[in-house]
Amino acid sequence: GDLIKFRENGWDRDLAAHRKRGGHVVGICGGYQMLGRMVRDPDGIEGSVREAEGLGLLDIETVMEPEKTVRNSSARSVQFGLLLKGYEIHLGRTTGTDTARPSTILNGAQDGAVSADGKVMGTYLHGLFSADAFRAAYLESLGVKGGGIDYRAEVEKALDEVAAELERHLDCDAIFGLAR
């Protein structure tokens, strides 16, 4: 479904043009799967489409399987050697030549793939860019000054702002009273 919508919106052409200009691409979870040659769903787990041609940016193929992986995860970035924390929530197993160049070591096993030119990377680890050190290192590898933002502090600030707006517009005492 997502891959079909991606193409319907013309984003496959945009991504191909980006790559042609030497651009880098990172795919996380389903985005990682879509970067491959093919996504197969022989049992129709994700819907009626049994196979879909991928974007072909990584030499990988994914086959959907009925058991869903859902877990908190620890990883190490292969490129930068940084420790990462995140989570996995996916169906399927991904194999192929580019998996010989993993992007992370996830829960002690190789995860993801990196293209031969090093410009396309995929992983099953959600939360990769939530890690300030990884985000800064990745941006710096692209020639962009990274850092300066504390992700957790920014999330807390945004949540505090949402909470303040809710308290301003809702009768929270009445709502909490109903919950008792």
Backbone as a chain_set.jsonl record, in Angstrom:
{"seq": "GDLIKFRENGWDRDLAAHRKRGGHVVGICGGYQMLGRMVRDPDGIEGSVREAEGLGLLDIETVMEPEKTVRNSSARSVQFGLLLKGYEIHLGRTTGTDTARPSTILNGAQDGAVSADGKVMGTYLHGLFSADAFRAAYLESLGVKGGGIDYRAEVEKALDEVAAELERHLDCDAIFGLAR", "coords": {"N": [[0.789, -1.198, 0.0], [1.806, 1.365, 0.918], [3.977, 1.731, -0.791], [2.742, 1.801, -3.274], [1.189, 4.144, -3.011], [3.297, 5.934, -2.698], [4.408, 5.908, -5.251], [2.145, 6.753, -6.74], [1.96, 9.392, -5.93], [4.138, 10.442, -7.151], [6.559, 10.501, -5.909], [8.547, 8.642, -6.251], [9.814, 9.378, -8.603], [10.825, 11.854, -7.81], [12.613, 11.027, -5.823], [14.372, 9.463, -7.345], [15.48, 11.465, -8.955], [16.747, 12.978, -6.986], [18.684, 11.125, -6.127], [20.109, 10.894, -8.511], [21.346, 13.325, -8.601], [23.242, 12.898, -6.727], [22.353, 12.679, -4.154], [21.726, 11.654, -0.733], [20.005, 8.953, 0.946], [17.867, 7.784, 3.49], [16.184, 5.074, 4.804], [13.703, 3.995, 7.017], [12.411, 1.24, 8.64], [9.445, 0.374, 7.145], [10.073, 2.12, 5.109], [12.711, 1.439, 4.643], [12.336, -1.175, 3.638], [10.99, -0.537, 1.261], [13.016, 0.629, -0.224], [14.339, -1.396, -1.465], [14.669, -3.993, -4.062], [12.353, -5.568, -4.309], [9.248, -6.163, -2.668], [7.678, -8.697, -1.116], [4.623, -10.342, -0.423], [3.459, -13.034, 0.149], [1.399, -14.312, 1.592], [-0.567, -12.439, 1.817], [-0.629, -10.702, 3.999], [-0.405, -7.947, 4.46], [-2.319, -6.998, 2.776], [-4.08, -7.117, -0.407], [-2.194, -7.025, -2.45], [0.296, -8.99, -3.683], [2.963, -8.844, -4.402], [5.312, -6.235, -4.836], [7.177, -4.101, -6.859], [10.141, -2.72, -5.707], [11.895, 0.38, -4.967], [14.452, 0.081, -5.811], [16.879, 1.082, -4.853], [18.461, -0.116, -3.008], [20.151, -3.243, -2.924], [18.291, -5.405, -2.039], [15.685, -7.569, -0.78], [12.442, -7.985, 0.512], [10.444, -10.212, 2.356], [7.269, -10.571, 3.54], [6.225, -11.775, 6.699], [4.162, -13.681, 8.95], [4.619, -13.245, 11.725], [4.989, -10.518, 13.815], [7.557, -8.274, 14.623], [8.058, -6.646, 17.573], [9.578, -4.586, 19.687], [11.621, -2.966, 22.203], [14.809, -1.677, 21.493], [18.392, -1.924, 21.392], [21.213, -0.572, 19.821], [24.128, -0.269, 17.692], [25.583, 2.125, 15.728], [27.028, 1.35, 12.706], [28.508, 2.969, 10.972], [29.294, 5.203, 12.527], [29.9, 4.238, 15.034], [28.38, 4.752, 17.264], [26.319, 4.348, 20.17], [22.9, 3.457, 20.252], [19.432, 3.862, 21.051], [16.189, 2.6, 20.586], [13.325, 1.42, 18.864], [11.748, -1.492, 17.423], [9.251, -2.284, 15.06], [7.874, -4.211, 13.019], [6.976, -6.212, 10.134], [8.213, -9.038, 8.411], [11.154, -10.247, 6.634], [14.316, -9.255, 5.628], [16.598, -9.632, 3.02], [19.63, -9.853, 1.05], [22.274, -8.662, -1.15], [23.239, -6.113, -0.295], [22.836, -6.219, 2.45], [25.099, -7.232, 3.508], [26.582, -5.127, 4.179], [25.851, -3.82, 6.889], [23.767, -1.326, 8.464], [23.386, -0.941, 11.143], [24.222, -2.584, 14.249], [22.018, -4.42, 15.731], [20.505, -5.25, 18.667], [22.585, -7.085, 18.974], [22.792, -8.342, 16.496], [23.355, -8.167, 12.922], [21.826, -5.496, 11.178], [19.801, -3.955, 8.746], [20.944, -2.205, 5.772], [23.448, -0.962, 3.527], [24.104, 0.87, 0.636], [26.385, 0.162, -2.108], [27.778, 2.493, -2.789], [27.561, 3.883, -0.468], [25.656, 5.837, -0.043], [22.985, 5.296, 0.324], [20.945, 4.118, 2.845], [19.438, 1.781, 5.023], [17.351, 0.731, 7.77], [15.841, -1.174, 10.442], [15.514, 0.105, 12.814], [13.676, 2.258, 14.654], [13.752, 5.651, 15.763], [16.287, 6.439, 15.366], [17.183, 9.032, 14.523], [16.5, 10.444, 16.736], [18.495, 10.379, 18.513], [20.785, 12.567, 19.634], [23.622, 12.633, 19.213], [23.999, 10.834, 17.081], [22.449, 12.035, 15.07], [23.797, 14.489, 14.748], [26.339, 13.547, 13.912], [25.644, 12.243, 11.533], [24.61, 14.367, 9.971], [26.92, 15.969, 9.846], [28.523, 14.248, 8.346], [27.462, 14.682, 5.905], [28.316, 17.147, 5.373], [27.057, 19.155, 6.692], [26.598, 21.337, 9.39], [26.008, 19.811, 12.342], [24.122, 19.162, 15.367], [23.408, 21.05, 18.398], [20.752, 20.935, 19.039], [18.778, 19.656, 21.564], [17.151, 16.86, 21.559], [15.362, 15.456, 23.324], [14.768, 17.469, 25.199], [13.49, 19.307, 23.529], [11.219, 17.841, 22.788], [9.983, 17.562, 25.297], [9.451, 20.273, 25.853], [7.617, 20.856, 23.786], [5.527, 19.111, 24.5], [4.85, 20.187, 26.995], [3.83, 22.647, 26.132], [1.564, 21.807, 24.695], [0.128, 20.618, 26.791], [-0.344, 22.883, 28.389], [-2.049, 24.352, 26.696], [-4.229, 22.588, 26.568], [-5.036, 22.599, 29.259], [-5.814, 25.247, 29.426], [-8.064, 25.368, 27.779], [-9.773, 23.308, 28.466], [-11.829, 21.809, 30.984], [-10.124, 20.404, 33.105], [-10.259, 19.349, 35.722], [-12.915, 18.475, 35.867], [-12.883, 16.523, 33.869], [-10.98, 14.711, 34.921], [-12.412, 14.007, 37.161], [-14.512, 12.526, 36.053], [-13.106, 10.318, 35.257], [-12.56, 8.971, 37.537]], "CA": [[0.0, 0.0, 0.0], [2.621, 2.585, 1.017], [4.8, 1.827, -1.997], [1.834, 2.216, -4.355], [0.903, 5.571, -2.774], [4.547, 6.647, -2.955], [4.491, 6.067, -6.711], [1.009, 7.56, -7.201], [2.271, 10.793, -5.631], [5.294, 10.856, -7.936], [7.743, 10.633, -5.074], [9.601, 7.782, -6.785], [10.562, 10.194, -9.572], [11.576, 12.849, -7.035], [13.713, 10.333, -5.159], [15.33, 9.099, -8.394], [16.177, 12.705, -9.333], [17.617, 13.289, -5.846], [19.827, 10.205, -6.2], [20.882, 11.219, -9.72], [22.156, 14.497, -8.244], [24.209, 12.492, -5.705], [21.743, 12.783, -2.832], [21.701, 10.536, 0.207], [18.661, 8.512, 1.313], [17.763, 6.894, 4.641], [14.864, 4.466, 4.957], [13.507, 3.362, 8.318], [11.335, 0.255, 8.712], [8.807, 0.195, 5.846], [10.854, 2.902, 4.15], [13.863, 0.585, 4.337], [11.859, -2.243, 2.765], [10.644, 0.056, -0.031], [14.239, 0.981, -0.945], [14.867, -2.585, -2.122], [14.199, -4.393, -5.398], [11.042, -6.191, -4.296], [8.594, -6.475, -1.398], [6.755, -9.81, -1.378], [3.649, -10.641, 0.634], [2.801, -14.211, -0.413], [0.21, -14.687, 2.36], [-1.523, -11.329, 1.849], [-0.668, -10.176, 5.369], [-0.577, -6.492, 4.412], [-3.386, -6.639, 1.84], [-4.273, -7.97, -1.585], [-1.029, -6.975, -3.339], [1.2, -10.077, -3.285], [4.338, -8.374, -4.542], [5.447, -4.898, -5.413], [8.545, -3.743, -7.197], [10.651, -1.658, -4.854], [12.511, 1.542, -5.604], [15.702, -0.369, -6.404], [18.05, 1.834, -4.389], [19.283, -1.074, -2.273], [20.073, -4.601, -3.451], [17.642, -6.198, -0.998], [14.314, -8.006, -1.018], [11.748, -8.264, 1.768], [9.3, -11.116, 2.313], [6.442, -10.406, 4.731], [5.975, -12.987, 7.472], [3.043, -13.404, 9.864], [5.007, -12.811, 13.07], [5.428, -9.124, 13.863], [8.594, -7.937, 15.599], [7.739, -5.441, 18.346], [10.441, -4.584, 20.873], [12.609, -1.917, 22.425], [16.066, -2.196, 20.96], [19.662, -1.215, 21.525], [21.981, -0.775, 18.597], [25.342, 0.504, 17.481], [25.742, 2.58, 14.349], [28.26, 0.836, 12.115], [29.245, 4.084, 10.373], [29.85, 6.148, 13.505], [30.236, 3.545, 16.272], [27.601, 5.323, 18.369], [25.261, 3.525, 20.746], [21.572, 3.998, 19.975], [18.272, 3.181, 21.629], [14.995, 2.848, 19.796], [12.402, 0.29, 18.881], [11.393, -2.13, 16.161], [7.86, -2.706, 14.905], [7.808, -4.526, 11.586], [6.748, -7.549, 9.604], [9.057, -9.384, 7.284], [12.584, -10.528, 6.709], [14.992, -8.612, 4.506], [17.857, -10.259, 2.638], [20.191, -9.338, -0.197], [23.699, -8.333, -1.193], [23.582, -4.915, 0.484], [22.796, -6.488, 3.894], [26.474, -7.543, 3.924], [27.048, -3.852, 4.736], [24.755, -3.407, 7.773], [23.796, 0.051, 8.965], [23.491, -1.018, 12.603], [24.222, -3.865, 14.944], [20.767, -4.254, 16.47], [20.353, -6.352, 19.616], [23.663, -8.04, 18.759], [22.778, -8.923, 15.144], [23.409, -7.191, 11.837], [20.528, -4.956, 10.761], [19.805, -2.942, 7.714], [21.797, -2.329, 4.595], [24.032, 0.264, 2.982], [24.438, 0.689, -0.776], [27.819, 0.073, -2.407], [28.382, 3.837, -2.773], [27.418, 4.44, 0.877], [24.728, 6.972, -0.01], [21.634, 4.838, 0.658], [21.02, 3.325, 4.063], [18.157, 1.401, 5.602], [17.395, 0.052, 9.062], [14.563, -1.397, 11.116], [15.54, 0.822, 14.094], [12.984, 3.544, 14.805], [14.354, 6.494, 16.787], [17.665, 6.698, 14.967], [17.483, 10.466, 14.501], [16.205, 11.022, 18.05], [19.771, 10.409, 19.232], [21.475, 13.811, 19.268], [24.974, 12.38, 18.706], [23.894, 10.235, 15.752], [21.933, 13.048, 14.143], [24.888, 15.433, 14.478], [27.371, 12.862, 13.123], [25.118, 12.005, 10.183], [24.587, 15.65, 9.26], [28.304, 16.371, 9.582], [29.032, 13.406, 7.254], [26.922, 15.281, 4.679], [28.875, 18.488, 5.249], [26.151, 20.101, 7.347], [26.905, 21.432, 10.813], [24.97, 19.177, 13.152], [24.128, 19.456, 16.794], [22.767, 22.272, 18.848], [19.377, 20.688, 19.478], [18.589, 18.565, 22.512], [15.878, 16.289, 21.105], [14.462, 15.178, 24.459], [14.322, 18.753, 25.758], [12.532, 19.885, 22.578], [9.969, 17.077, 22.914], [9.378, 17.965, 26.577], [8.943, 21.634, 25.68], [6.41, 20.774, 22.949], [4.472, 18.479, 25.301], [4.425, 21.18, 27.988], [2.995, 23.634, 25.438], [0.273, 21.16, 24.421], [-0.558, 20.484, 28.081], [-0.807, 24.217, 28.798], [-3.218, 24.679, 25.862], [-5.345, 21.746, 27.012], [-5.495, 23.119, 30.551], [-6.45, 26.535, 29.188], [-9.319, 25.24, 27.044], [-10.596, 22.216, 28.981], [-12.032, 21.719, 32.427], [-9.399, 19.176, 33.43], [-10.77, 18.783, 36.971], [-14.145, 17.746, 35.538], [-12.503, 15.329, 33.102], [-10.373, 13.763, 35.846], [-13.504, 13.532, 38.009], [-15.218, 11.481, 35.306], [-12.24, 9.145, 35.148], [-12.463, 8.282, 38.836]], "C": [[0.835, 1.268, 0.0], [3.445, 2.805, -0.246], [3.963, 2.293, -3.186], [1.52, 3.7, -4.219], [2.128, 6.433, -3.073], [4.672, 6.938, -4.449], [3.36, 6.946, -7.246], [1.257, 9.049, -6.993], [3.493, 11.309, -6.389], [6.58, 10.966, -7.149], [8.872, 9.725, -5.543], [10.457, 8.552, -7.792], [11.401, 11.252, -8.854], [12.805, 12.215, -6.383], [14.787, 9.935, -6.173], [16.137, 10.324, -8.826], [17.159, 13.119, -8.236], [18.873, 12.419, -5.887], [20.729, 10.545, -7.388], [21.797, 12.418, -9.475], [23.16, 14.173, -7.131], [23.664, 12.533, -4.294], [21.784, 11.495, -2.032], [20.254, 10.224, 0.576], [18.769, 7.597, 2.524], [16.331, 6.382, 4.697], [14.782, 3.756, 6.29], [12.261, 2.486, 8.239], [10.708, 0.02, 7.333], [9.513, 0.975, 4.758], [12.099, 2.153, 3.714], [13.447, -0.504, 3.354], [11.586, -1.717, 1.353], [11.878, 0.407, -0.864], [14.817, -0.19, -1.736], [14.302, -2.83, -3.512], [12.749, -4.853, -5.38], [10.555, -6.356, -2.858], [7.54, -7.527, -1.727], [5.877, -10.056, -0.156], [2.827, -11.853, 0.185], [1.519, -14.623, 0.306], [-0.818, -13.568, 2.459], [-1.679, -10.705, 3.223], [-0.988, -8.683, 5.385], [-1.693, -6.055, 3.468], [-3.391, -7.547, 0.629], [-3.081, -7.981, -2.543], [-0.002, -7.995, -2.842], [2.671, -9.733, -3.473], [4.336, -7.026, -5.229], [6.919, -4.642, -5.688], [8.97, -2.579, -6.32], [11.284, -0.542, -5.664], [13.886, 1.234, -6.188], [16.944, 0.393, -5.981], [18.976, 0.993, -3.518], [19.091, -2.445, -2.909], [19.589, -5.518, -2.328], [16.251, -6.6, -1.475], [13.701, -8.331, 0.339], [10.585, -9.202, 1.5], [8.551, -10.948, 3.63], [6.199, -11.763, 5.379], [4.925, -12.668, 8.521], [3.439, -12.877, 11.242], [5.587, -11.405, 13.023], [6.487, -8.958, 14.95], [8.214, -6.619, 16.253], [8.603, -5.483, 19.602], [11.26, -3.307, 20.961], [13.962, -2.501, 22.04], [17.241, -1.291, 21.288], [20.48, -1.542, 20.289], [23.267, 0.037, 18.646], [25.392, 0.864, 16.004], [27.067, 2.062, 13.813], [29.117, 1.989, 11.599], [29.961, 4.942, 11.41], [30.254, 5.496, 14.826], [29.46, 4.026, 17.482], [26.542, 4.35, 18.864], [23.926, 4.235, 20.579], [20.522, 3.201, 20.721], [17.072, 3.556, 20.781], [14.058, 1.678, 19.925], [12.213, -0.244, 17.473], [9.906, -2.441, 16.19], [7.658, -2.962, 13.412], [7.436, -5.978, 11.34], [7.815, -7.804, 8.556], [10.514, -9.594, 7.607], [13.217, -9.957, 5.451], [16.344, -9.27, 4.279], [18.372, -9.591, 1.364], [21.634, -8.919, -0.033], [24.061, -7.16, -0.285], [23.479, -5.125, 1.996], [24.163, -6.924, 4.415], [27.166, -6.295, 4.473], [25.927, -3.338, 5.646], [24.896, -1.949, 8.207], [23.938, 0.08, 10.478], [23.725, -2.461, 13.036], [23.096, -3.72, 15.957], [20.537, -5.468, 17.353], [21.361, -7.468, 19.338], [23.723, -8.665, 17.377], [22.853, -7.817, 14.096], [21.996, -6.787, 11.432], [20.745, -3.968, 9.64], [20.78, -3.22, 6.602], [22.303, -0.958, 4.195], [24.415, -0.04, 1.538], [25.949, 0.685, -0.971], [28.497, 1.44, -2.372], [28.235, 4.539, -1.426], [26.396, 5.554, 1.005], [23.282, 6.591, 0.293], [21.753, 3.883, 1.83], [19.615, 2.996, 4.524], [18.359, 0.66, 6.899], [15.977, -0.192, 9.56], [14.465, -0.608, 12.419], [14.823, 2.166, 13.999], [13.694, 4.336, 15.903], [15.797, 6.856, 16.503], [18.025, 8.178, 15.081], [17.053, 11.182, 15.781], [17.472, 11.134, 18.89], [20.579, 11.609, 18.748], [22.84, 13.555, 18.63], [24.927, 11.769, 17.303], [23.466, 11.272, 14.722], [23.039, 14.035, 13.758], [25.964, 14.788, 13.602], [26.901, 12.635, 11.691], [25.116, 13.301, 9.374], [25.996, 16.116, 8.91], [28.919, 15.534, 8.461], [28.541, 13.905, 5.9], [27.457, 16.692, 4.453], [28.006, 19.567, 5.853], [26.515, 20.143, 8.818], [25.738, 20.866, 11.606], [25.051, 19.636, 14.588], [23.389, 20.727, 17.127], [21.344, 22.08, 19.33], [19.376, 19.486, 20.408], [17.198, 18.001, 22.237], [14.898, 16.091, 22.257], [13.916, 16.468, 25.065], [13.289, 19.405, 24.841], [11.189, 19.166, 22.638], [9.247, 17.475, 24.195], [8.754, 19.353, 26.478], [7.64, 21.617, 24.874], [5.252, 20.156, 23.723], [3.952, 19.424, 26.379], [3.515, 22.225, 27.358], [1.615, 23.063, 25.119], [-0.529, 21.042, 25.71], [-1.114, 21.822, 28.548], [-2.039, 24.625, 27.999], [-4.434, 23.865, 26.274], [-5.92, 22.264, 28.327], [-6.235, 24.44, 30.385], [-7.854, 26.39, 28.592], [-10.248, 24.144, 27.556], [-10.75, 22.332, 30.49], [-11.432, 20.386, 32.874], [-9.892, 18.535, 34.721], [-12.026, 17.968, 36.71], [-13.823, 16.452, 34.785], [-11.891, 14.28, 34.024], [-11.421, 13.193, 36.797], [-14.291, 12.419, 37.341], [-14.413, 10.189, 35.241], [-12.172, 8.352, 36.446], [-13.521, 7.277, 39.025]], "O": [[0.61, 2.158, -0.821], [3.59, 3.936, -0.712], [4.426, 3.086, -4.006], [1.578, 4.438, -5.203], [2.011, 7.524, -3.631], [4.995, 8.053, -4.858], [3.59, 7.793, -8.11], [0.813, 9.873, -7.793], [3.842, 12.484, -6.278], [7.583, 11.467, -7.657], [10.038, 10.003, -5.265], [11.677, 8.395, -7.827], [12.541, 11.516, -9.236], [13.894, 12.79, -6.391], [15.98, 10.056, -5.892], [17.346, 10.227, -9.04], [18.272, 13.558, -8.527], [19.986, 12.912, -5.705], [21.954, 10.492, -7.285], [22.877, 12.52, -10.057], [23.853, 15.067, -6.645], [24.426, 12.433, -3.332], [21.867, 10.398, -2.583], [19.387, 11.097, 0.529], [19.65, 6.739, 2.586], [15.381, 7.163, 4.643], [15.684, 3.002, 6.656], [11.194, 2.939, 7.823], [11.383, -0.487, 6.437], [9.551, 0.54, 3.606], [12.499, 2.223, 2.552], [14.125, -0.731, 2.352], [11.914, -2.378, 0.367], [11.79, 0.475, -2.09], [15.687, 0.003, -2.584], [13.569, -2.01, -4.065], [11.993, -4.573, -6.311], [11.336, -6.647, -1.953], [6.626, -7.282, -2.515], [6.333, -9.985, 0.985], [1.642, -11.722, -0.122], [0.638, -15.224, -0.308], [-1.843, -13.734, 3.121], [-2.761, -10.229, 3.567], [-1.753, -8.215, 6.228], [-1.984, -4.863, 3.371], [-2.78, -8.615, 0.637], [-2.981, -8.883, -3.375], [0.506, -7.884, -1.726], [3.53, -10.275, -2.778], [3.491, -6.722, -6.071], [7.786, -4.928, -4.862], [8.26, -1.581, -6.2], [11.213, -0.528, -6.893], [14.427, 2.021, -6.965], [17.959, 0.356, -6.676], [20.137, 1.347, -3.314], [18.001, -2.772, -3.377], [20.354, -6.291, -1.751], [15.718, -6.048, -2.438], [14.368, -8.887, 1.211], [9.832, -9.018, 0.544], [9.116, -11.153, 4.704], [5.995, -12.766, 4.696], [4.8, -11.519, 8.944], [2.673, -12.139, 11.862], [6.542, -11.132, 12.295], [6.321, -9.449, 16.066], [8.064, -5.6, 15.578], [8.387, -6.317, 20.481], [11.555, -2.657, 19.958], [14.217, -3.688, 22.244], [17.105, -0.077, 21.437], [20.436, -2.662, 19.778], [23.462, 0.896, 19.506], [25.256, -0.002, 15.139], [28.116, 2.312, 14.406], [30.335, 1.978, 11.777], [31.1, 5.358, 11.198], [30.891, 6.144, 15.657], [29.844, 3.737, 18.616], [25.942, 3.617, 18.078], [23.828, 5.451, 20.741], [20.699, 2.013, 20.99], [16.955, 4.689, 20.316], [13.999, 1.023, 20.965], [12.475, 0.435, 16.48], [9.366, -2.819, 17.23], [7.32, -2.058, 12.649], [7.565, -6.839, 12.21], [8.268, -6.874, 7.889], [11.031, -9.199, 8.652], [12.713, -10.153, 4.345], [17.132, -9.446, 5.208], [17.645, -8.861, 0.692], [22.151, -8.833, 1.081], [25.073, -7.205, 0.415], [23.979, -4.299, 2.759], [24.371, -6.982, 5.627], [28.196, -6.385, 5.141], [25.13, -2.503, 5.219], [26.001, -1.417, 8.301], [24.532, 1.003, 11.036], [23.464, -3.411, 12.298], [23.22, -2.975, 16.93], [20.392, -6.584, 16.856], [21.035, -8.649, 19.452], [24.629, -9.454, 17.108], [22.464, -6.677, 14.35], [21.093, -7.62, 11.353], [21.741, -3.246, 9.599], [21.359, -4.301, 6.497], [21.68, 0.065, 4.478], [24.987, -1.092, 1.253], [26.699, 1.146, -0.11], [29.657, 1.546, -1.975], [28.722, 5.656, -1.251], [26.284, 6.161, 2.07], [22.442, 7.468, 0.496], [22.562, 2.955, 1.81], [18.709, 3.824, 4.429], [19.397, 0.035, 7.117], [15.035, 0.489, 9.156], [13.423, -0.648, 13.073], [15.303, 3.093, 13.347], [14.183, 3.751, 16.87], [16.452, 7.509, 17.315], [19.049, 8.531, 15.666], [17.225, 12.396, 15.898], [17.519, 11.892, 19.859], [21.004, 11.658, 17.593], [23.184, 14.179, 17.626], [25.719, 12.14, 16.436], [24.047, 11.372, 13.641], [23.197, 14.374, 12.585], [26.447, 15.41, 12.656], [27.669, 12.813, 10.746], [25.567, 13.325, 8.229], [26.237, 16.602, 7.804], [29.746, 16.038, 7.701], [29.131, 13.589, 4.867], [27.105, 17.351, 3.475], [28.185, 20.752, 5.571], [26.721, 19.098, 9.435], [24.621, 21.381, 11.546], [25.938, 20.4, 14.969], [22.822, 21.39, 16.259], [20.782, 22.971, 19.966], [19.909, 18.428, 20.074], [16.191, 18.589, 22.631], [13.743, 16.509, 22.177], [12.736, 16.548, 25.405], [12.32, 19.993, 25.32], [10.139, 19.803, 22.55], [8.037, 17.7, 24.184], [7.647, 19.575, 26.969], [6.674, 22.286, 25.24], [4.117, 20.623, 23.617], [2.752, 19.459, 26.65], [2.535, 22.646, 27.973], [0.609, 23.759, 25.258], [-1.726, 21.33, 25.727], [-2.236, 21.886, 29.05], [-2.978, 25.187, 28.562], [-5.546, 24.39, 26.324], [-7.137, 22.356, 28.49], [-7.179, 24.72, 31.123], [-8.734, 27.204, 28.874], [-11.396, 24.06, 27.12], [-9.893, 22.891, 31.174], [-12.132, 19.381, 33.002], [-9.943, 17.309, 34.817], [-12.188, 16.884, 37.271], [-14.428, 15.411, 35.042], [-12.229, 13.1, 33.933], [-11.333, 12.032, 37.197], [-14.694, 11.463, 38.004], [-14.979, 9.098, 35.178], [-11.768, 7.19, 36.447], [-13.569, 6.62, 40.064]]}, "num_chains": 1, "name": "protein.A"}
